Amino acid sequence: MTRLSKQARRRNVSPKRPRPAGPKTGPKKDNLELGYKERANGLQGDLSSQFFVGKIKTV
C-alpha cells in the first residue's frame, strides 16, 4: 500500500460524508421549566387556539 499525500487524502474525502460532531462550546442546557421557550402568539381570540403565528421582531 502506498502513502497518500495530504492533497490526495483531501480529494478522496466526500464533502457530504457524515462526520462526528465537534465539541459544544455554548451553554450545555437552558434551565427551562417547560422544557422550551414560550412564544407569544401573533393571533388573538378564537383563531389563536387553531393557528400559531410567531411574532417577528423588527429592529
Secondary structure, 3 states (H helix, E strand, C coil): CCCCCHHHHHHHCCCCCCCCCCCCCCCCCCCCCCCCCCCCECCCHHHHHCCCCECCCCC
